[in-house]
Amino acid sequence: MLHTVKVDKQGKLTLPKDALDALGVKKEAELIMELTDGGILLSFKQSLPPLTEQIAAMNLPVASWEQMETETEAGRTS
């Protein structure tokens, strides 16, 4: 599938609907854009399980994984 797309005056790029449909991209999906030597690579953003998101938001040292899990399960995420 080959498409030509344009960048609008605001710098936005619109991807063709048939390409998005073929990839299974839903409205308001988050994608990751990576600049490569050959151009741009778009990939799906992987969502983290809720517990992992809460642990990551705690900004605690990695050495405390067990403590992070205990605190998160107890609802102490801030």
mmCIF file of the N, C-alpha and C atoms, coordinates in Angstrom:
data_MODEL
# 
_entry.id   MODEL 
# 
loop_
_atom_site.group_PDB 
_atom_site.id 
_atom_site.type_symbol 
_atom_site.label_atom_id 
_atom_site.label_alt_id 
_atom_site.label_comp_id 
_atom_site.label_asym_id 
_atom_site.label_entity_id 
_atom_site.label_seq_id 
_atom_site.pdbx_PDB_ins_code 
_atom_site.Cartn_x 
_atom_site.Cartn_y 
_atom_site.Cartn_z 
_atom_site.occupancy 
_atom_site.B_iso_or_equiv 
_atom_site.pdbx_formal_charge 
_atom_site.auth_seq_id 
_atom_site.auth_comp_id 
_atom_site.auth_asym_id 
_atom_site.auth_atom_id 
_atom_site.pdbx_PDB_model_num 
ATOM 1   N N  . MET A 1 1  ? 0.853  -1.170 0.000  1.00 0.00 ? 1  MET A N  1 
ATOM 2   C CA . MET A 1 1  ? 0.000  0.000  0.000  1.00 0.00 ? 1  MET A CA 1 
ATOM 3   C C  . MET A 1 1  ? 0.899  1.233  0.000  1.00 0.00 ? 1  MET A C  1 
ATOM 4   N N  . LEU A 1 2  ? 0.736  2.079  -0.980 1.00 0.00 ? 2  LEU A N  1 
ATOM 5   C CA . LEU A 1 2  ? 1.553  3.278  -1.109 1.00 0.00 ? 2  LEU A CA 1 
ATOM 6   C C  . LEU A 1 2  ? 0.637  4.492  -1.160 1.00 0.00 ? 2  LEU A C  1 
ATOM 7   N N  . HIS A 1 3  ? 0.931  5.495  -0.335 1.00 0.00 ? 3  HIS A N  1 
ATOM 8   C CA . HIS A 1 3  ? 0.133  6.715  -0.283 1.00 0.00 ? 3  HIS A CA 1 
ATOM 9   C C  . HIS A 1 3  ? 1.062  7.916  -0.270 1.00 0.00 ? 3  HIS A C  1 
ATOM 10  N N  . THR A 1 4  ? 0.595  8.998  -0.857 1.00 0.00 ? 4  THR A N  1 
ATOM 11  C CA . THR A 1 4  ? 1.265  10.279 -0.726 1.00 0.00 ? 4  THR A CA 1 
ATOM 12  C C  . THR A 1 4  ? 0.426  11.111 0.230  1.00 0.00 ? 4  THR A C  1 
ATOM 13  N N  . VAL A 1 5  ? 1.067  11.697 1.226  1.00 0.00 ? 5  VAL A N  1 
ATOM 14  C CA . VAL A 1 5  ? 0.354  12.521 2.200  1.00 0.00 ? 5  VAL A CA 1 
ATOM 15  C C  . VAL A 1 5  ? 1.015  13.896 2.245  1.00 0.00 ? 5  VAL A C  1 
ATOM 16  N N  . LYS A 1 6  ? 0.254  14.887 2.691  1.00 0.00 ? 6  LYS A N  1 
ATOM 17  C CA . LYS A 1 6  ? 0.771  16.251 2.798  1.00 0.00 ? 6  LYS A CA 1 
ATOM 18  C C  . LYS A 1 6  ? 0.790  16.696 4.250  1.00 0.00 ? 6  LYS A C  1 
ATOM 19  N N  . VAL A 1 7  ? 1.670  17.614 4.533  1.00 0.00 ? 7  VAL A N  1 
ATOM 20  C CA . VAL A 1 7  ? 1.722  18.261 5.842  1.00 0.00 ? 7  VAL A CA 1 
ATOM 21  C C  . VAL A 1 7  ? 0.948  19.566 5.703  1.00 0.00 ? 7  VAL A C  1 
ATOM 22  N N  . ASP A 1 8  ? -0.025 19.815 6.604  1.00 0.00 ? 8  ASP A N  1 
ATOM 23  C CA . ASP A 1 8  ? -0.834 21.035 6.500  1.00 0.00 ? 8  ASP A CA 1 
ATOM 24  C C  . ASP A 1 8  ? -0.089 22.238 7.086  1.00 0.00 ? 8  ASP A C  1 
ATOM 25  N N  . LYS A 1 9  ? -0.734 23.400 7.064  1.00 0.00 ? 9  LYS A N  1 
ATOM 26  C CA . LYS A 1 9  ? -0.107 24.645 7.525  1.00 0.00 ? 9  LYS A CA 1 
ATOM 27  C C  . LYS A 1 9  ? 0.286  24.610 8.990  1.00 0.00 ? 9  LYS A C  1 
ATOM 28  N N  . GLN A 1 10 ? -0.398 23.781 9.790  1.00 0.00 ? 10 GLN A N  1 
ATOM 29  C CA . GLN A 1 10 ? -0.070 23.660 11.213 1.00 0.00 ? 10 GLN A CA 1 
ATOM 30  C C  . GLN A 1 10 ? 1.009  22.603 11.455 1.00 0.00 ? 10 GLN A C  1 
ATOM 31  N N  . GLY A 1 11 ? 1.483  21.962 10.400 1.00 0.00 ? 11 GLY A N  1 
ATOM 32  C CA . GLY A 1 11 ? 2.514  20.944 10.543 1.00 0.00 ? 11 GLY A CA 1 
ATOM 33  C C  . GLY A 1 11 ? 1.952  19.566 10.834 1.00 0.00 ? 11 GLY A C  1 
ATOM 34  N N  . LYS A 1 12 ? 0.647  19.392 10.681 1.00 0.00 ? 12 LYS A N  1 
ATOM 35  C CA . LYS A 1 12 ? 0.013  18.105 10.965 1.00 0.00 ? 12 LYS A CA 1 
ATOM 36  C C  . LYS A 1 12 ? -0.010 17.236 9.721  1.00 0.00 ? 12 LYS A C  1 
ATOM 37  N N  . LEU A 1 13 ? 0.140  15.964 9.948  1.00 0.00 ? 13 LEU A N  1 
ATOM 38  C CA . LEU A 1 13 ? 0.138  14.971 8.889  1.00 0.00 ? 13 LEU A CA 1 
ATOM 39  C C  . LEU A 1 13 ? -1.085 14.086 9.083  1.00 0.00 ? 13 LEU A C  1 
ATOM 40  N N  . THR A 1 14 ? -1.891 13.941 8.050  1.00 0.00 ? 14 THR A N  1 
ATOM 41  C CA . THR A 1 14 ? -3.077 13.094 8.140  1.00 0.00 ? 14 THR A CA 1 
ATOM 42  C C  . THR A 1 14 ? -2.811 11.799 7.392  1.00 0.00 ? 14 THR A C  1 
ATOM 43  N N  . LEU A 1 15 ? -3.007 10.695 8.070  1.00 0.00 ? 15 LEU A N  1 
ATOM 44  C CA . LEU A 1 15 ? -2.804 9.396  7.440  1.00 0.00 ? 15 LEU A CA 1 
ATOM 45  C C  . LEU A 1 15 ? -4.110 8.929  6.805  1.00 0.00 ? 15 LEU A C  1 
ATOM 46  N N  . PRO A 1 16 ? -4.041 8.290  5.651  1.00 0.00 ? 16 PRO A N  1 
ATOM 47  C CA . PRO A 1 16 ? -5.251 7.854  4.955  1.00 0.00 ? 16 PRO A CA 1 
ATOM 48  C C  . PRO A 1 16 ? -6.063 6.852  5.779  1.00 0.00 ? 16 PRO A C  1 
ATOM 49  N N  . LYS A 1 17 ? -7.394 7.001  5.737  1.00 0.00 ? 17 LYS A N  1 
ATOM 50  C CA . LYS A 1 17 ? -8.292 6.153  6.507  1.00 0.00 ? 17 LYS A CA 1 
ATOM 51  C C  . LYS A 1 17 ? -8.116 4.682  6.166  1.00 0.00 ? 17 LYS A C  1 
ATOM 52  N N  . ASP A 1 18 ? -7.957 4.342  4.893  1.00 0.00 ? 18 ASP A N  1 
ATOM 53  C CA . ASP A 1 18 ? -7.822 2.927  4.540  1.00 0.00 ? 18 ASP A CA 1 
ATOM 54  C C  . ASP A 1 18 ? -6.553 2.317  5.121  1.00 0.00 ? 18 ASP A C  1 
ATOM 55  N N  . ALA A 1 19 ? -5.494 3.116  5.245  1.00 0.00 ? 19 ALA A N  1 
ATOM 56  C CA . ALA A 1 19 ? -4.260 2.620  5.860  1.00 0.00 ? 19 ALA A CA 1 
ATOM 57  C C  . ALA A 1 19 ? -4.458 2.405  7.355  1.00 0.00 ? 19 ALA A C  1 
ATOM 58  N N  . LEU A 1 20 ? -5.118 3.371  8.008  1.00 0.00 ? 20 LEU A N  1 
ATOM 59  C CA . LEU A 1 20 ? -5.389 3.234  9.443  1.00 0.00 ? 20 LEU A CA 1 
ATOM 60  C C  . LEU A 1 20 ? -6.292 2.027  9.710  1.00 0.00 ? 20 LEU A C  1 
ATOM 61  N N  . ASP A 1 21 ? -7.313 1.865  8.881  1.00 0.00 ? 21 ASP A N  1 
ATOM 62  C CA . ASP A 1 21 ? -8.217 0.723  9.033  1.00 0.00 ? 21 ASP A CA 1 
ATOM 63  C C  . ASP A 1 21 ? -7.469 -0.603 8.849  1.00 0.00 ? 21 ASP A C  1 
ATOM 64  N N  . ALA A 1 22 ? -6.597 -0.653 7.866  1.00 0.00 ? 22 ALA A N  1 
ATOM 65  C CA . ALA A 1 22 ? -5.840 -1.879 7.598  1.00 0.00 ? 22 ALA A CA 1 
ATOM 66  C C  . ALA A 1 22 ? -4.933 -2.249 8.768  1.00 0.00 ? 22 ALA A C  1 
ATOM 67  N N  . LEU A 1 23 ? -4.459 -1.241 9.474  1.00 0.00 ? 23 LEU A N  1 
ATOM 68  C CA . LEU A 1 23 ? -3.577 -1.468 10.631 1.00 0.00 ? 23 LEU A CA 1 
ATOM 69  C C  . LEU A 1 23 ? -4.353 -1.655 11.925 1.00 0.00 ? 23 LEU A C  1 
ATOM 70  N N  . GLY A 1 24 ? -5.648 -1.378 11.899 1.00 0.00 ? 24 GLY A N  1 
ATOM 71  C CA . GLY A 1 24 ? -6.446 -1.501 13.112 1.00 0.00 ? 24 GLY A CA 1 
ATOM 72  C C  . GLY A 1 24 ? -6.273 -0.336 14.061 1.00 0.00 ? 24 GLY A C  1 
ATOM 73  N N  . VAL A 1 25 ? -5.878 0.818  13.546 1.00 0.00 ? 25 VAL A N  1 
ATOM 74  C CA . VAL A 1 25 ? -5.689 2.006  14.382 1.00 0.00 ? 25 VAL A CA 1 
ATOM 75  C C  . VAL A 1 25 ? -7.044 2.644  14.634 1.00 0.00 ? 25 VAL A C  1 
ATOM 76  N N  . LYS A 1 26 ? -7.398 2.798  15.893 1.00 0.00 ? 26 LYS A N  1 
ATOM 77  C CA . LYS A 1 26 ? -8.674 3.388  16.295 1.00 0.00 ? 26 LYS A CA 1 
ATOM 78  C C  . LYS A 1 26 ? -8.522 4.898  16.494 1.00 0.00 ? 26 LYS A C  1 
ATOM 79  N N  . LYS A 1 27 ? -9.641 5.619  16.526 1.00 0.00 ? 27 LYS A N  1 
ATOM 80  C CA . LYS A 1 27 ? -9.614 7.061  16.764 1.00 0.00 ? 27 LYS A CA 1 
ATOM 81  C C  . LYS A 1 27 ? -8.960 7.355  18.105 1.00 0.00 ? 27 LYS A C  1 
ATOM 82  N N  . GLU A 1 28 ? -8.142 8.390  18.132 1.00 0.00 ? 28 GLU A N  1 
ATOM 83  C CA . GLU A 1 28 ? -7.434 8.868  19.319 1.00 0.00 ? 28 GLU A CA 1 
ATOM 84  C C  . GLU A 1 28 ? -6.429 7.862  19.878 1.00 0.00 ? 28 GLU A C  1 
ATOM 85  N N  . ALA A 1 29 ? -6.028 6.892  19.058 1.00 0.00 ? 29 ALA A N  1 
ATOM 86  C CA . ALA A 1 29 ? -4.992 5.949  19.482 1.00 0.00 ? 29 ALA A CA 1 
ATOM 87  C C  . ALA A 1 29 ? -3.668 6.694  19.612 1.00 0.00 ? 29 ALA A C  1 
ATOM 88  N N  . GLU A 1 30 ? -2.809 6.199  20.479 1.00 0.00 ? 30 GLU A N  1 
ATOM 89  C CA . GLU A 1 30 ? -1.480 6.783  20.625 1.00 0.00 ? 30 GLU A CA 1 
ATOM 90  C C  . GLU A 1 30 ? -0.489 5.889  19.893 1.00 0.00 ? 30 GLU A C  1 
ATOM 91  N N  . LEU A 1 31 ? 0.312  6.523  19.046 1.00 0.00 ? 31 LEU A N  1 
ATOM 92  C CA . LEU A 1 31 ? 1.350  5.817  18.309 1.00 0.00 ? 31 LEU A CA 1 
ATOM 93  C C  . LEU A 1 31 ? 2.701  6.381  18.719 1.00 0.00 ? 31 LEU A C  1 
ATOM 94  N N  . ILE A 1 32 ? 3.735  5.611  18.503 1.00 0.00 ? 32 ILE A N  1 
ATOM 95  C CA . ILE A 1 32 ? 5.100  6.063  18.756 1.00 0.00 ? 32 ILE A CA 1 
ATOM 96  C C  . ILE A 1 32 ? 5.744  6.336  17.407 1.00 0.00 ? 32 ILE A C  1 
ATOM 97  N N  . MET A 1 33 ? 6.356  7.504  17.259 1.00 0.00 ? 33 MET A N  1 
ATOM 98  C CA . MET A 1 33 ? 7.049  7.856  16.031 1.00 0.00 ? 33 MET A CA 1 
ATOM 99  C C  . MET A 1 33 ? 8.550  7.790  16.292 1.00 0.00 ? 33 MET A C  1 
ATOM 100 N N  . GLU A 1 34 ? 9.240  7.043  15.459 1.00 0.00 ? 34 GLU A N  1 
ATOM 101 C CA . GLU A 1 34 ? 10.692 6.912  15.589 1.00 0.00 ? 34 GLU A CA 1 
ATOM 102 C C  . GLU A 1 34 ? 11.342 7.393  14.307 1.00 0.00 ? 34 GLU A C  1 
ATOM 103 N N  . LEU A 1 35 ? 12.306 8.297  14.442 1.00 0.00 ? 35 LEU A N  1 
ATOM 104 C CA . LEU A 1 35 ? 13.060 8.744  13.279 1.00 0.00 ? 35 LEU A CA 1 
ATOM 105 C C  . LEU A 1 35 ? 14.165 7.732  13.008 1.00 0.00 ? 35 LEU A C  1 
ATOM 106 N N  . THR A 1 36 ? 14.245 7.265  11.775 1.00 0.00 ? 36 THR A N  1 
ATOM 107 C CA . THR A 1 36 ? 15.263 6.282  11.391 1.00 0.00 ? 36 THR A CA 1 
ATOM 108 C C  . THR A 1 36 ? 16.093 6.848  10.247 1.00 0.00 ? 36 THR A C  1 
ATOM 109 N N  . ASP A 1 37 ? 17.155 6.163  9.887  1.00 0.00 ? 37 ASP A N  1 
ATOM 110 C CA . ASP A 1 37 ? 17.967 6.609  8.748  1.00 0.00 ? 37 ASP A CA 1 
ATOM 111 C C  . ASP A 1 37 ? 17.149 6.614  7.462  1.00 0.00 ? 37 ASP A C  1 
ATOM 112 N N  . GLY A 1 38 ? 16.164 5.704  7.376  1.00 0.00 ? 38 GLY A N  1 
ATOM 113 C CA . GLY A 1 38 ? 15.356 5.598  6.168  1.00 0.00 ? 38 GLY A CA 1 
ATOM 114 C C  . GLY A 1 38 ? 14.101 6.440  6.168  1.00 0.00 ? 38 GLY A C  1 
ATOM 115 N N  . GLY A 1 39 ? 13.759 7.065  7.278  1.00 0.00 ? 39 GLY A N  1 
ATOM 116 C CA . GLY A 1 39 ? 12.549 7.867  7.335  1.00 0.00 ? 39 GLY A CA 1 
ATOM 117 C C  . GLY A 1 39 ? 11.906 7.833  8.702  1.00 0.00 ? 39 GLY A C  1 
ATOM 118 N N  . ILE A 1 40 ? 10.606 7.578  8.728  1.00 0.00 ? 40 ILE A N  1 
ATOM 119 C CA . ILE A 1 40 ? 9.828  7.579  9.968  1.00 0.00 ? 40 ILE A CA 1 
ATOM 120 C C  . ILE A 1 40 ? 9.197  6.213  10.141 1.00 0.00 ? 40 ILE A C  1 
ATOM 121 N N  . LEU A 1 41 ? 9.246  5.703  11.366 1.00 0.00 ? 41 LEU A N  1 
ATOM 122 C CA . LEU A 1 41 ? 8.607  4.438  11.700 1.00 0.00 ? 41 LEU A CA 1 
ATOM 123 C C  . LEU A 1 41 ? 7.534  4.718  12.736 1.00 0.00 ? 41 LEU A C  1 
ATOM 124 N N  . LEU A 1 42 ? 6.288  4.325  12.434 1.00 0.00 ? 42 LEU A N  1 
ATOM 125 C CA . LEU A 1 42 ? 5.197  4.451  13.386 1.00 0.00 ? 42 LEU A CA 1 
ATOM 126 C C  . LEU A 1 42 ? 4.891  3.078  13.954 1.00 0.00 ? 42 LEU A C  1 
ATOM 127 N N  . SER A 1 43 ? 4.683  3.011  15.260 1.00 0.00 ? 43 SER A N  1 
ATOM 128 C CA . SER A 1 43 ? 4.311  1.741  15.886 1.00 0.00 ? 43 SER A CA 1 
ATOM 129 C C  . SER A 1 43 ? 3.292  2.012  16.981 1.00 0.00 ? 43 SER A C  1 
ATOM 130 N N  . PHE A 1 44 ? 2.598  0.958  17.377 1.00 0.00 ? 44 PHE A N  1 
ATOM 131 C CA . PHE A 1 44 ? 1.592  1.088  18.415 1.00 0.00 ? 44 PHE A CA 1 
ATOM 132 C C  . PHE A 1 44 ? 2.255  1.323  19.766 1.00 0.00 ? 44 PHE A C  1 
ATOM 133 N N  . LYS A 1 45 ? 1.682  2.211  20.558 1.00 0.00 ? 45 LYS A N  1 
ATOM 134 C CA . LYS A 1 45 ? 2.146  2.416  21.923 1.00 0.00 ? 45 LYS A CA 1 
ATOM 135 C C  . LYS A 1 45 ? 1.542  1.304  22.778 1.00 0.00 ? 45 LYS A C  1 
ATOM 136 N N  . GLN A 1 46 ? 2.388  0.565  23.452 1.00 0.00 ? 46 GLN A N  1 
ATOM 137 C CA . GLN A 1 46 ? 1.928  -0.520 24.307 1.00 0.00 ? 46 GLN A CA 1 
ATOM 138 C C  . GLN A 1 46 ? 1.477  0.060  25.632 1.00 0.00 ? 46 GLN A C  1 
ATOM 139 N N  . SER A 1 47 ? 0.276  -0.257 26.039 1.00 0.00 ? 47 SER A N  1 
ATOM 140 C CA . SER A 1 47 ? -0.196 0.234  27.324 1.00 0.00 ? 47 SER A CA 1 
ATOM 141 C C  . SER A 1 47 ? 0.317  -0.674 28.437 1.00 0.00 ? 47 SER A C  1 
ATOM 142 N N  . LEU A 1 48 ? 0.594  -0.070 29.551 1.00 0.00 ? 48 LEU A N  1 
ATOM 143 C CA . LEU A 1 48 ? 1.090  -0.814 30.713 1.00 0.00 ? 48 LEU A CA 1 
ATOM 144 C C  . LEU A 1 48 ? -0.083 -1.289 31.552 1.00 0.00 ? 48 LEU A C  1 
ATOM 145 N N  . PRO A 1 49 ? 0.063  -2.432 32.196 1.00 0.00 ? 49 PRO A N  1 
ATOM 146 C CA . PRO A 1 49 ? -0.986 -2.857 33.135 1.00 0.00 ? 49 PRO A CA 1 
ATOM 147 C C  . PRO A 1 49 ? -1.148 -1.794 34.221 1.00 0.00 ? 49 PRO A C  1 
ATOM 148 N N  . PRO A 1 50 ? -2.353 -1.607 34.754 1.00 0.00 ? 50 PRO A N  1 
ATOM 149 C CA . PRO A 1 50 ? -2.593 -0.557 35.748 1.00 0.00 ? 50 PRO A CA 1 
ATOM 150 C C  . PRO A 1 50 ? -1.604 -0.580 36.915 1.00 0.00 ? 50 PRO A C  1 
ATOM 151 N N  . LEU A 1 51 ? -1.269 -1.754 37.440 1.00 0.00 ? 51 LEU A N  1 
ATOM 152 C CA . LEU A 1 51 ? -0.342 -1.825 38.565 1.00 0.00 ? 51 LEU A CA 1 
ATOM 153 C C  . LEU A 1 51 ? 1.032  -1.292 38.168 1.00 0.00 ? 51 LEU A C  1 
ATOM 154 N N  . THR A 1 52 ? 1.478  -1.621 36.975 1.00 0.00 ? 52 THR A N  1 
ATOM 155 C CA . THR A 1 52 ? 2.778  -1.142 36.509 1.00 0.00 ? 52 THR A CA 1 
ATOM 156 C C  . THR A 1 52 ? 2.764  0.374  36.345 1.00 0.00 ? 52 THR A C  1 
ATOM 157 N N  . GLU A 1 53 ? 1.675  0.936  35.821 1.00 0.00 ? 53 GLU A N  1 
ATOM 158 C CA . GLU A 1 53 ? 1.573  2.388  35.687 1.00 0.00 ? 53 GLU A CA 1 
ATOM 159 C C  . GLU A 1 53 ? 1.652  3.068  37.047 1.00 0.00 ? 53 GLU A C  1 
ATOM 160 N N  . GLN A 1 54 ? 0.984  2.507  38.044 1.00 0.00 ? 54 GLN A N  1 
ATOM 161 C CA . GLN A 1 54 ? 1.002  3.101  39.380 1.00 0.00 ? 54 GLN A CA 1 
ATOM 162 C C  . GLN A 1 54 ? 2.398  3.018  39.984 1.00 0.00 ? 54 GLN A C  1 
ATOM 163 N N  . ILE A 1 55 ? 3.055  1.893  39.811 1.00 0.00 ? 55 ILE A N  1 
ATOM 164 C CA . ILE A 1 55 ? 4.413  1.741  40.352 1.00 0.00 ? 55 ILE A CA 1 
ATOM 165 C C  . ILE A 1 55 ? 5.351  2.741  39.675 1.00 0.00 ? 55 ILE A C  1 
ATOM 166 N N  . ALA A 1 56 ? 5.249  2.875  38.356 1.00 0.00 ? 56 ALA A N  1 
ATOM 167 C CA . ALA A 1 56 ? 6.112  3.809  37.629 1.00 0.00 ? 56 ALA A CA 1 
ATOM 168 C C  . ALA A 1 56 ? 5.877  5.245  38.095 1.00 0.00 ? 56 ALA A C  1 
ATOM 169 N N  . ALA A 1 57 ? 4.637  5.589  38.426 1.00 0.00 ? 57 ALA A N  1 
ATOM 170 C CA . ALA A 1 57 ? 4.310  6.946  38.867 1.00 0.00 ? 57 ALA A CA 1 
ATOM 171 C C  . ALA A 1 57 ? 4.875  7.259  40.246 1.00 0.00 ? 57 ALA A C  1 
ATOM 172 N N  . MET A 1 58 ? 5.266  6.248  41.000 1.00 0.00 ? 58 MET A N  1 
ATOM 173 C CA . MET A 1 58 ? 5.769  6.470  42.356 1.00 0.00 ? 58 MET A CA 1 
ATOM 174 C C  . MET A 1 58 ? 7.192  7.020  42.371 1.00 0.00 ? 58 MET A C  1 
ATOM 175 N N  . ASN A 1 59 ? 7.921  6.863  41.281 1.00 0.00 ? 59 ASN A N  1 
ATOM 176 C CA . ASN A 1 59 ? 9.298  7.366  41.179 1.00 0.00 ? 59 ASN A CA 1 
ATOM 177 C C  . ASN A 1 59 ? 10.188 6.885  42.323 1.00 0.00 ? 59 ASN A C  1 
ATOM 178 N N  . LEU A 1 60 ? 10.057 5.639  42.688 1.00 0.00 ? 60 LEU A N  1 
ATOM 179 C CA . LEU A 1 60 ? 10.895 5.063  43.739 1.00 0.00 ? 60 LEU A CA 1 
ATOM 180 C C  . LEU A 1 60 ? 12.083 4.347  43.113 1.00 0.00 ? 60 LEU A C  1 
ATOM 181 N N  . PRO A 1 61 ? 13.141 4.135  43.877 1.00 0.00 ? 61 PRO A N  1 
ATOM 182 C CA . PRO A 1 61 ? 14.307 3.442  43.320 1.00 0.00 ? 61 PRO A CA 1 
ATOM 183 C C  . PRO A 1 61 ? 13.961 2.002  42.934 1.00 0.00 ? 61 PRO A C  1 
ATOM 184 N N  . VAL A 1 62 ? 14.592 1.524  41.879 1.00 0.00 ? 62 VAL A N  1 
ATOM 185 C CA . VAL A 1 62 ? 14.326 0.175  41.372 1.00 0.00 ? 62 VAL A CA 1 
ATOM 186 C C  . VAL A 1 62 ? 14.608 -0.882 42.429 1.00 0.00 ? 62 VAL A C  1 
ATOM 187 N N  . ALA A 1 63 ? 15.499 -0.614 43.347 1.00 0.00 ? 63 ALA A N  1 
ATOM 188 C CA . ALA A 1 63 ? 15.849 -1.592 44.381 1.00 0.00 ? 63 ALA A CA 1 
ATOM 189 C C  . ALA A 1 63 ? 14.677 -1.905 45.298 1.00 0.00 ? 63 ALA A C  1 
ATOM 190 N N  . SER A 1 64 ? 13.620 -1.104 45.248 1.00 0.00 ? 64 SER A N  1 
ATOM 191 C CA . SER A 1 64 ? 12.495 -1.273 46.156 1.00 0.00 ? 64 SER A CA 1 
ATOM 192 C C  . SER A 1 64 ? 11.252 -1.846 45.469 1.00 0.00 ? 64 SER A C  1 
ATOM 193 N N  . TRP A 1 65 ? 11.407 -2.759 44.518 1.00 0.00 ? 65 TRP A N  1 
ATOM 194 C CA . TRP A 1 65 ? 10.258 -3.291 43.772 1.00 0.00 ? 65 TRP A CA 1 
ATOM 195 C C  . TRP A 1 65 ? 9.201  -3.896 44.691 1.00 0.00 ? 65 TRP A C  1 
ATOM 196 N N  . GLU A 1 66 ? 9.626  -4.685 45.672 1.00 0.00 ? 66 GLU A N  1 
ATOM 197 C CA . GLU A 1 66 ? 8.654  -5.308 46.572 1.00 0.00 ? 66 GLU A CA 1 
ATOM 198 C C  . GLU A 1 66 ? 7.897  -4.247 47.365 1.00 0.00 ? 66 GLU A C  1 
ATOM 199 N N  . GLN A 1 67 ? 8.618  -3.231 47.844 1.00 0.00 ? 67 GLN A N  1 
ATOM 200 C CA . GLN A 1 67 ? 7.969  -2.147 48.576 1.00 0.00 ? 67 GLN A CA 1 
ATOM 201 C C  . GLN A 1 67 ? 7.007  -1.390 47.661 1.00 0.00 ? 67 GLN A C  1 
ATOM 202 N N  . MET A 1 68 ? 7.422  -1.145 46.413 1.00 0.00 ? 68 MET A N  1 
ATOM 203 C CA . MET A 1 68 ? 6.551  -0.441 45.477 1.00 0.00 ? 68 MET A CA 1 
ATOM 204 C C  . MET A 1 68 ? 5.252  -1.210 45.259 1.00 0.00 ? 68 MET A C  1 
ATOM 205 N N  . GLU A 1 69 ? 5.356  -2.506 45.088 1.00 0.00 ? 69 GLU A N  1 
ATOM 206 C CA . GLU A 1 69 ? 4.161  -3.315 44.868 1.00 0.00 ? 69 GLU A CA 1 
ATOM 207 C C  . GLU A 1 69 ? 3.254  -3.282 46.096 1.00 0.00 ? 69 GLU A C  1 
ATOM 208 N N  . THR A 1 70 ? 3.851  -3.406 47.289 1.00 0.00 ? 70 THR A N  1 
ATOM 209 C CA . THR A 1 70 ? 3.074  -3.378 48.523 1.00 0.00 ? 70 THR A CA 1 
ATOM 210 C C  . THR A 1 70 ? 2.363  -2.041 48.687 1.00 0.00 ? 70 THR A C  1 
ATOM 211 N N  . GLU A 1 71 ? 3.088  -0.938 48.465 1.00 0.00 ? 71 GLU A N  1 
ATOM 212 C CA . GLU A 1 71 ? 2.504  0.402  48.591 1.00 0.00 ? 71 GLU A CA 1 
ATOM 213 C C  . GLU A 1 71 ? 1.377  0.606  47.581 1.00 0.00 ? 71 GLU A C  1 
ATOM 214 N N  . THR A 1 72 ? 1.591  0.148  46.357 1.00 0.00 ? 72 THR A N  1 
ATOM 215 C CA . THR A 1 72 ? 0.580  0.326  45.325 1.00 0.00 ? 72 THR A CA 1 
ATOM 216 C C  . THR A 1 72 ? -0.678 -0.471 45.644 1.00 0.00 ? 72 THR A C  1 
ATOM 217 N N  . GLU A 1 73 ? -0.493 -1.714 46.049 1.00 0.00 ? 73 GLU A N  1 
ATOM 218 C CA . GLU A 1 73 ? -1.655 -2.546 46.387 1.00 0.00 ? 73 GLU A CA 1 
ATOM 219 C C  . GLU A 1 73 ? -2.424 -1.976 47.576 1.00 0.00 ? 73 GLU A C  1 
ATOM 220 N N  . ALA A 1 74 ? -1.719 -1.281 48.457 1.00 0.00 ? 74 ALA A N  1 
ATOM 221 C CA . ALA A 1 74 ? -2.362 -0.663 49.617 1.00 0.00 ? 74 ALA A CA 1 
ATOM 222 C C  . ALA A 1 74 ? -3.024 0.675  49.263 1.00 0.00 ? 74 ALA A C  1 
ATOM 223 N N  . GLY A 1 75 ? -2.840 1.113  48.008 1.00 0.00 ? 75 GLY A N  1 
ATOM 224 C CA . GLY A 1 75 ? -3.470 2.348  47.571 1.00 0.00 ? 75 GLY A CA 1 
ATOM 225 C C  . GLY A 1 75 ? -2.659 3.588  47.876 1.00 0.00 ? 75 GLY A C  1 
ATOM 226 N N  . ARG A 1 76 ? -1.413 3.416  48.277 1.00 0.00 ? 76 ARG A N  1 
ATOM 227 C CA . ARG A 1 76 ? -0.567 4.572  48.593 1.00 0.00 ? 76 ARG A CA 1 
ATOM 228 C C  . ARG A 1 76 ? 0.333  4.847  47.396 1.00 0.00 ? 76 ARG A C  1 
ATOM 229 N N  . THR A 1 77 ? -0.221 5.545  46.387 1.00 0.00 ? 77 THR A N  1 
ATOM 230 C CA . THR A 1 77 ? 0.528  5.780  45.159 1.00 0.00 ? 77 THR A CA 1 
ATOM 231 C C  . THR A 1 77 ? 1.065  7.202  45.033 1.00 0.00 ? 77 THR A C  1 
ATOM 232 N N  . SER A 1 78 ? 0.824  8.056  45.999 1.00 0.00 ? 78 SER A N  1 
ATOM 233 C CA . SER A 1 78 ? 1.336  9.417  45.881 1.00 0.00 ? 78 SER A CA 1 
ATOM 234 C C  . SER A 1 78 ? 2.215  9.747  47.062 1.00 0.00 ? 78 SER A C  1 
# 
